[in-house]
Amino acid sequence: MKPLALLLVCAACASAPRQAAPSERPDQLAARIVDSPDRSEADRTLDPGRHPKEMLRFLGVRNGMKVLDLGAGPGYTTELIARAVAPGGVVYMQNDPRWLPFLKDALAERFTHPAMQGVVRADVPFDDPVPPDARDLDLAVMNVIYHDVVNMPVDRARMNKAIFDALRPGGAYVVIDSSAKEGTGLAETKTLHRIDESVVRDEVQSAGFRLESESEFLRNPADARDWNASPPAAEKAGKRGTSDRFALRFVKPSG
């Protein structure tokens, strides 16, 4: 090949776009995150009852996403999501100010973890759960908290509409909670810390969402749904992480 032709070929090769590396499969991403050696022992202790690998796959989180974790508490779920959306993503960690006195120490410890660098605290009430800069979100998550919102009380129609407005078209809102017996409505949100799944379906869809999918990864047919599923009570009874839980994925319709 003549020198000039060789130069032209080399220049063309240099200017051609690089092929993107194959992206991690959802199961690979979830396994890498959950098995990360720098996760705290306290979080690992909760894994058997929380099924984090299955949860991350159901959430569909990936790098670069913008996510709102509602009622995040001490941040077990928040940190898992933060690991999944890095690099380039952001997680808004919402907690109602009424919860902060008993979360103070746990939050201080959580934010010592390097994985929390992409997390923005949002200490705002459930009636207005979206911080001003959290717009065009890809995902909002409420993990075993909806029944607590009922007990506070909160204007849930307003809350769900605010979440709807903050999501981009096609964005998802995932709600996970402990199942009450069918037909009980809101009767057991305080006594058993459970909620009738149909209530969540109806209230969220009334805000404009469409139910896209649901998952069985937290289902437990052996659960009689007649015992207190709150973490302290379940821990005392030796049942923590065994309540039957529904997992619903709603989407904001495009257009």
N, C-alpha and C positions, 0 to 999 in steps of 0.2 A: 504494500500500500504506500502511495506517495505521502511524504511528510505532511503536506497541507491537508490531504484527506484524513489522515490519522488524527490531526489536531481537531478537525471538525467533528469527527466521531467522538473523541474524548470530551469535547465541549458539550456535545449533545448529551452524553452520559452524565456529566456533572450537573447539567441544568434540569435533568428529568426528575420529577418528584419521587421521593423515596416511597417504597411500599410500606404501609403501616404494619407494625407487628401485630400478629393475631391477638385479639383481645381475650382476656381471661373469661372462661365460661363462668356463669353464675355459681355453680357448685364449687369451682376452684377458688373463686373470690371469697365465698363464704367460709370455706375450710381454712384458707390462709388467714383470714381475719380472726376467726374463733380460736385457731390454734396458735396465734401469735404468742411467743414466749414472754412478751412484756405485759400481757394482760394481768390484772391483779388477781390474787388468790380468792378475794371476796367475790369477784365477778364469776370466776370459774366455778365457785361453789353453787351459784345460781343456775348455771348452764343446763343441768339435767332437767329442770322443771321449766326452763324458758325456751329450749330448743332454738338457740340463736342461729344455727346454720340454716334451718328451714325458714326461720323468720326473715333472714336477710334475702334468701331467694324469693320469698313471697313479696317482699317490699320492692324488689327489683332495683336496689340501689347500685350505683356505679360511679366511677370517678367523674368529678365536675358537676354533680347534681347539687341543687339547692333544696334543702329539706327543713321542715319545721317539725320538731319533736314536742308534742303538746303534753303538758303534765309530766314533764320529764323526770321529776323527782331527783334522786341522787345521780342519775345519769347512766345507768347500765345500758339502756338501749341507745342513748345519745352517743356514747363512745363507740359502740359497734358501727353505727351509721357513719360517724365521723371518719372512722378507718376506711369505710367502703367508698366514701365520696372523695377521699384524698387520692391524688393531688387535684387542686383546683376547685374543689367543692366547698360548701359551707353548710353548717347545721345551726339553726336557731333553736336554742334550748329554752323552751317556755315553762315557767313555773308561776303560779299565782302568788302574789305577794303574801297572801294569808298563810302560805306554806313555808315561807322562808325561815321563820324562827327555828323550826325543827329540822330544816335542811342545811342550816349554816355550815356545820362542821363537815358534813358529807360532801357538800359542794366544794368547799375549800380543798378537801383531799382530792376530789375528782379532777380539779383543774391543775393539780400537780402532774397529771399524766401527759406526756408529750403528745399523745394521740388527740388530745383535746384542743390543740392549737387552732384548728379550723372551726371551733365552736364559738358562737356568740350568745351570751346570756341574754334572755328576754324575760325579765321579771315583770310580767304584765298579767292582768286578770283574764279569766276565761271569757268574760263578756267582750273583751277586745284582745284576743289572743295573738294577734299578728303584729310584730313590731313594724314601724313605718318603713324600714328599708327592706323588709322581706316581701318582695313582689316577684311575680312570674315564677313561683315555686314549682319544682318538679314533683314534690311529694310532701304530704303532711301525715304524721303518724300519731295515733293515740293508743297507747299500749296499756290495757287494763286500768283505764282511768275514767272512762265515760260514766260509769256508775258513781264515781266520786263527784263528778261534775253535777250530777243530779242531786247529790246530797248537800251541796254547798249553800244555797242553790245558785243557779246560773241561768241566764236567758239563752237556752241552748239553740233556739232558732237563730238568734243573732250571732252566736258563736259559729255555728255551721255555715252561715252565710258569709261571715268574715273569712273563713277558711276557703270557701268556694271562690271568693273574689281574689284571694291572694295567689291561687294556683294558676298556672298557665293553662290554656286549653289543652286537654289531654292529660293534665296532671292528675295525680292519684291521692286519695285520702283513705288511709287504712286504719280501721278500728278493730282492736282486739279486746275482748273482755270475757269475764267469767259468766257462764250461762246460768240464768235462772230457769225454773220450770216454765214451759210454754203456758202463756195465758196469765202469768203473774204481773206483767207490765213492770211498774216501778216499785212494787210492794216490797221487794227484798233487797233494794239497793243499800239500805242502812243495816238491816238485820243480818244479812248473809253476804253483803258486798258482791252481789250478782245482779244482772239485769237481763230482762227478757230480750232475746236477740231481735225480735220483731220490732221492738221500740226503736232500736238503733237503726234498723233498716228504714223504717218509716221516716224518722226525724232527719236523717242524713239525705235521703232522696227528696224530701220536701224542700231542701235548700237548693235543689237543682242538679244534684249528683245522680249518676247512673251506676247501679251495681254492676261491676264488671266481672268479678270472680270472688270465690271464697276458697278457703283451704281447710283441710282436715288435720293439719299437723299438730294442733293442740287439743283435738277432740279426745274425750275419755268416756266411752259409753258406760263404764262402770261407775261413774260419778252419779250419785243419787240426787245431786243438786240441792241437798237439804242441810248443808253445813256451811259455816262461815269461811269464805274463801279469802278474807283479808290476810296479808302476809303474817302478822303476829299470831292470829288465831289458827291459821293453817299450820304454821310452824309448831305451835304448841301441841296441836293434834297429830303431828307427824304426817301432814298431808300437803305440805307446801309444794306447789308445782304440779298438783294432780287434779285440779278442778277442770271440768269440761269447759273449754274456751272456744268461742267462735272467732274467726278471722275473716273480715270482710274488706274487699278492695273496691272502692268507689272511684269513679273518674268524672272529671269535669268535661262535659261534651265539647268537642271542637266546634267552633262556629256558633 
